[in-house]
Amino acid sequence: MGNFEDKMDSQAESAVWVDGGYEAVPLIGPGRWMTFPDGTIIYTDDDTKLFAKNDESFTYGLMEAILAIENLWKAGKTATEAFETLRGNIPVPVASGDLSEIA
């Protein structure tokens, strides 16, 4: 078995972090995303997808984002409502385009 960081990296790269929740993939079609200085990206298609990823490494920011997304899903927020909630708390520009740009 690997260490804790290896386990977290593996889970962060998976398509589903927890049972239920928003979809994470496929990264295609129109969407919006916020990119943070640590490389974490929170993205949505404003329908069923809302997730966070970081292709560089597992960071504290990534973990916080995933937990916040999970809590918003448990609170019954749609993907759009949850993204707007996260956006309202974070001073990071939002980009729009095809989600394949961040795949």
DRENDO-208983 format. One record per residue: x, y, z of N, C-alpha, C, CB in turn; residue in one letter. Coordinates in Angstrom, 1 decimal, padded with zeros to 4 digits. Each point is the difference from the previous one (the first is absolute). Glycine has a CB too. Layout:
# DRENDO-208983
       nx       ny       nz      cax      cay      caz       cx       cy       cz      cbx      cby      cbz   resn
        X        Y        Z        X        Y        Z        X        Y        Z        X        Y        Z      A
...
END
This chain:
# DRENDO-208983
       nx       ny       nz      cax      cay      caz       cx       cy       cz      cbx      cby      cbz   resn
    000.8   -001.2    000.0   -000.8    001.2    000.0    000.9    001.2    000.0   -001.8   -001.2    001.2      M
    001.3    002.3   -001.9    000.7    001.2   -000.1   -000.3    000.9    001.2    000.0   -000.1   -002.4      G
    000.7    001.2    002.5   -000.2    000.9    001.1   -001.3    000.8   -000.2    002.5    000.1    000.4      N
   -002.8    000.7    000.6   -001.3    000.8   -000.1    000.0    000.9   -001.2   -000.1   -000.1    002.5      F
    001.2    000.7   -002.9    000.0    000.9   -001.1   -000.3   -000.7   -001.3    001.6    001.5    001.2      E
   -001.1   -002.8   -001.3   -000.2   -000.8   -001.2   -001.5   -000.3   -000.1    002.3   -001.0    000.1      D
   -002.9    000.6    001.0   -001.4   -000.3    000.1   -000.9    001.2   -000.4    000.5   -001.7    001.8      K
   -000.1    002.9   -001.3   -000.8    001.2   -000.3    000.2    000.3   -001.5    000.3    000.8    002.4      M
    000.9   -000.9   -002.9    000.2    000.2   -001.5   -000.9   -000.9   -000.8    002.4    000.7    000.5      D
   -002.4   -001.9   -000.1   -000.8   -001.0   -000.8   -001.5    000.4    000.1    001.7   -001.8    000.5      S
   -002.2    002.1    000.6   -001.4    000.4    000.1   -000.3    001.3   -000.7   -000.1   -001.2    002.2      Q
    001.0    002.2   -002.1   -000.2    001.2   -000.7    000.0   -000.1   -001.5    001.1    001.1    001.9      A
   -000.5   -002.1   -002.4    000.1   -000.3   -001.5   -001.2   -000.8   -000.4    002.4    000.2    000.0      E
   -003.2   -000.8    000.9   -001.1   -000.8   -000.4   -001.2    000.8   -000.5    000.8   -001.7    001.7      S
   -001.7    001.1   -002.4   -001.1    000.7   -000.6   -001.0    000.3    001.1    000.3   -001.2   -002.2      A
   -000.4    000.4    003.3   -001.0    000.3    001.0    000.7    000.0    001.3   -001.8   -001.1   -001.4      V
    001.7    002.1    002.2    000.6    000.2    001.3   -000.8   -000.8    001.0    001.0    002.2   -000.6      W
   -002.3   -002.0    000.7   -000.9   -000.7    000.9   -001.2   -000.5   -000.7    000.8    001.5    001.9      V
   -001.5   -002.4   -001.3   -001.2   -000.5   -000.5   -001.0    001.2   -000.2    000.3   -002.3    001.0      D
   -001.0    002.3   -002.1   -000.9    001.1   -000.2    000.7    001.2   -000.5   -001.6   -000.9    001.7      G
    000.9    002.0   -001.6    000.7    001.3   -000.3   -000.1    000.4   -001.5    001.5   -000.4    001.9      G
   -000.8    001.4   -002.3    000.0    000.5   -001.3    000.9   -000.9   -000.9   -000.4    002.3    000.8      Y
    000.3   -002.3   -002.1    000.8   -000.7   -000.9    001.4    000.7   -000.1   -002.0   -000.9   -001.2      E
    003.0    000.2    000.8    001.3    000.6   -000.2    000.4    000.0   -001.4    000.6   -000.7    002.3      A
   -001.0   -000.3   -003.1    000.5   -000.2   -001.3   -001.2   -000.4   -000.9    002.3   -000.7    000.8      V
   -002.3    000.8   -002.1    001.2    000.3   -000.8    000.2    001.6   -000.1   -000.4   -002.1   -001.3      P
    001.6    002.5    001.1    000.3    001.4   -000.1   -000.2    000.4   -001.5    001.6   -000.1    002.0      L
   -002.8    000.2   -002.4   -000.3    000.5   -001.4   -001.3    000.8    000.1    001.1   -002.0   -001.0      I
   -001.3    002.9    000.1   -001.2    000.8   -000.1    000.3    001.4    000.7   -001.4   -002.1    000.0      G
    000.4    003.0   -000.1    000.1    001.3    000.6    000.1   -000.1    001.5   -001.2    001.0   -001.9      P
    002.0   -000.1    002.5    000.1    000.1    001.4    000.7    001.2    000.5    000.0   -002.4    000.0      G
    000.2    002.5    001.3    000.7    001.1    000.7    001.0   -000.6    001.0   -001.9    001.6   -000.3      R
    003.0   -000.8    000.5    001.0   -000.5    001.0    000.7    001.1    000.6    000.2   -002.1   -001.2      W
    000.3    001.9    002.4    000.9    000.9    000.8    001.3   -000.7    000.2   -001.9    001.2    001.1      M
    003.0   -000.5   -001.4    001.4   -000.6    000.2    000.7    000.7    001.1    000.1   -000.7   -002.5      T
    000.4    000.0    003.5    000.6    000.6    001.1    001.6   -000.1   -000.1   -002.0   -000.6    001.4      F
    002.7    001.5   -000.7    001.4    000.0   -000.1    000.7   -001.3    000.3   -000.1    002.3    000.7      P
   -000.5   -003.2    000.1    000.6   -001.3    000.2   -000.2   -001.0   -001.1   -000.3    000.4    002.5      D
   -000.5    000.0   -003.5   -000.3   -000.9   -001.1   -001.3   -000.7    000.1    002.4   -000.3   -000.2      G
   -003.1    000.5    001.3   -001.4   -000.6    000.1   -001.0    000.7   -000.9    000.6   -000.6    002.4      T
   -001.4   -000.2   -003.0   -001.0    000.5   -000.9   -001.4   -000.5    000.5    001.6    000.1   -002.0      I
   -002.5    000.8    002.2   -001.4   -000.4    000.3   -000.8    000.3   -001.2    000.2    000.5    002.5      I
   -000.9   -001.5   -003.0   -000.7    000.1   -001.3   -001.5   -000.5    000.1    002.2   -000.2   -001.2      Y
   -003.0    000.8    000.3   -001.4   -000.5   -000.1   -000.5    000.1   -001.4   -000.4    000.8    002.3      T
   -000.6   -001.6   -002.6   -000.7    000.2   -001.3   -001.3    000.6    000.2    001.2   -002.0   -000.9      D
   -001.5    002.5    002.1   -001.3    000.6    000.4   -001.1   -000.9   -000.1    000.9    002.2   -000.7      D
   -000.7   -003.5    000.7   -001.0   -001.0   -000.1    000.2   -001.1    001.0   -000.3    000.5   -002.4      D
    001.1   -001.5    002.1    000.3   -001.1    000.9    001.4    000.0    000.5   -001.8   -001.3   -001.1      T
    002.7    002.0    000.5    001.4   -000.1    000.4    000.5    001.1    000.9    000.4   -001.1   -002.2      K
    000.3    000.8    003.2    000.6    001.0    000.9    001.1   -000.8    000.8   -002.1    001.5    000.2      L
    003.3   -001.1   -000.5    001.1   -000.8    000.7    001.2    000.9    000.0   -000.9   -002.2   -000.8      F
    002.0    001.7    001.5    001.2    000.7    000.1    001.1   -001.0   -000.4   -000.8    001.5    001.8      A
    001.9   -001.0   -002.5    001.1   -000.8   -000.3    001.3    000.8    000.0   -001.5   -001.4   -001.5      K
    002.6    000.7    001.6    001.3    000.6    000.0    000.9   -001.0   -000.7   -000.4    001.4    002.1      N
    000.9   -001.1   -003.3    000.8   -000.9   -000.7    001.4   -000.1    000.5   -001.4    000.4   -002.0      D
    001.8    000.6    002.8    001.4    000.1    000.5    000.2   -000.9    001.2    000.2    002.3   -000.9      E
   -001.1   -002.1    001.9    000.2   -000.7    001.3   -001.3    000.1    000.8    002.5    000.4   -000.1      S
   -002.5   -001.2    001.2   -001.1    000.1    001.0    000.4    001.2    000.9   -000.6   -002.5   -000.2      F
   -000.2    003.5    000.3    000.2    001.1    000.8   -001.0    000.2    001.1    001.2    001.1   -001.9      T
   -000.9   -000.3    002.9   -001.0    000.3    001.0   -001.2    000.7   -000.6    001.8    000.1    001.7      Y
   -001.6    000.8   -002.7   -001.0    000.7   -000.7   -001.0   -001.0   -000.7    001.5    002.0   -000.2      G
   -000.9   -003.0   -000.5   -000.8   -001.0   -000.7   -000.9   -000.7    001.0    001.8   -000.3   -001.7      L
   -001.2   -000.2    002.8   -000.8   -000.7    001.0   -001.1    000.9    000.6    002.0   -001.3    000.6      M
   -001.7    002.6   -000.3   -001.1    000.9    000.4   -001.1    000.1   -001.0    001.7    001.2    001.4      E
   -001.3   -001.0   -002.7   -001.0    000.1   -001.0   -000.9   -001.2   -000.1    001.6    001.5   -001.3      A
   -001.0   -002.7    001.3   -000.8   -001.2   -000.1   -001.0   -000.1    001.2    001.9   -001.1   -001.3      I
   -001.4    001.4    002.5   -000.9   -000.1    001.1   -001.1    001.0    000.0    002.0   -000.8    001.3      L
   -001.7    002.0   -001.8   -001.0    001.1   -000.1   -001.0   -000.4   -001.0    001.6    001.7    000.6      A
   -001.2   -002.3   -001.8   -000.9   -000.5   -001.0   -000.9   -001.1    000.6    001.6    000.6   -001.8      I
   -001.0   -001.5    002.5   -000.8   -001.1    000.6   -001.1    000.6    001.0    002.0   -001.6   -000.2      E
   -001.6    002.6    001.0   -001.0    000.6    000.9   -001.1    000.7   -000.7    001.9    000.2    001.6      N
   -001.6    000.5   -002.7   -001.0    000.7   -000.8   -000.9   -001.0   -000.6    001.6    001.8   -000.5      L
   -001.1   -003.0    000.0   -000.9   -001.0   -000.6   -000.9   -000.5    001.1    001.7   -000.6   -001.7      W
   -001.2    000.3    002.9   -000.8   -000.5    001.1   -001.1    001.0    000.4    002.0   -001.3    000.8      K
   -001.7    002.6   -001.0   -000.9    001.1    000.3   -001.1    000.1   -001.0    001.8    001.2    001.2      A
   -001.7   -002.0   -002.3   -001.0    000.1   -001.0    000.2    001.0   -001.1   -001.5   -000.8    001.7      G
    002.6    001.4   -001.8    000.3    001.0   -001.0    000.2   -000.6   -001.4    001.1    001.4    001.7      K
   -001.6   -000.8   -002.7    000.3   -000.4   -001.4    001.4    000.3   -000.3   -002.4    000.4   -000.7      T
    002.9   -000.9   -000.4    001.4    000.3   -000.4    000.2    001.5   -000.2    000.2   -002.3   -001.1      A
   -001.1    002.9    000.5    000.1    001.5   -000.2    000.0    000.7    001.3   -001.1   -000.2   -002.2      T
    000.1   -000.1    003.1    000.0    000.7    001.3    001.2   -000.2    000.8   -002.5   -000.3    000.0      E
    003.0   -001.0    000.0    001.3   -000.3    000.8    001.2    000.8   -000.6   -001.0   -002.3    000.6      A
    001.1    002.3   -001.9    001.1    000.8   -000.7   -000.1    001.4    000.4    000.1   -001.6   -001.9      F
   -001.3    002.2    001.8   -000.1    001.4    000.4    000.3    000.3    001.4   -001.8    000.2   -001.7      E
    001.4   -001.2    002.6    000.3    000.2    001.4    001.6    000.0    000.2   -002.2   -001.2    000.7      T
    002.8    000.3   -001.3    001.5   -000.1    000.1    000.6    001.3   -000.6   -000.1   -002.5   -000.1      L
   -000.4    002.9   -001.1    000.5    001.2   -000.6   -000.1    001.2    000.8   -000.6   -001.0   -002.2      R
   -000.6    001.1    002.9   -000.2    001.2    000.9    001.0    000.1    001.1   -002.4   -000.2   -000.6      G
    003.0   -000.9    001.0    000.9    000.0    001.1    001.5    000.1   -000.4   -001.7   -001.3    001.3      N
    002.0    001.3   -002.6    001.3   -000.1   -000.5    000.3    001.0   -001.0    000.0   -002.4    000.5      I
    001.0    003.3   -000.3    000.3    001.0   -001.0    000.9   -000.5   -001.1   -000.2    001.7    001.8      P
   -000.3   -002.6   -002.6    000.7   -000.6   -001.2   -000.8    000.2   -001.2    001.2   -001.7    001.5      V
   -000.6    002.1   -002.6   -000.8    000.2   -001.3   -000.6   -001.3   -000.4    001.5    001.9   -000.7      P
   -002.6   -001.8    000.0   -000.7   -001.2   -000.5    000.1    000.1   -001.6   -001.6   -000.1    002.0      V
    002.1   -001.1   -002.5    000.1   -000.1   -001.5   -001.2   -000.8   -000.5    002.6    000.1    000.2      A
   -002.9    000.1   -001.4   -001.1   -000.8   -000.7    000.6   -000.6   -001.3   -001.8    001.5    001.0      S
    001.3   -002.6   -001.3    000.4   -000.7   -001.3   -000.4   -001.4    000.0    001.9    001.6   -000.2      G
   -001.2   -002.4   -000.6   -000.3   -001.4    000.0    000.9   -000.7    001.0   -000.5    000.1   -002.5      D
   -000.2   -001.0    003.3    000.8   -000.6    001.2    001.2   -000.8   -000.5   -002.2   -000.1    001.2      L
    002.2   -000.3   -002.5    001.2   -000.7   -000.5    001.2    000.8    000.1   -001.5   -001.2   -001.6      S
    001.4    002.5    001.7    001.2    000.9    000.2    000.7   -000.3    001.3   -001.1    001.8   -001.4      E
    000.4   -002.3    002.4    000.7   -000.3    001.3    000.1   -001.5    000.2   -001.0    002.1    000.9      I
    000.8   -002.9   -001.9    000.1   -001.4    000.2    001.4   -000.5    000.2   -002.0   -000.3   -001.4      A
END
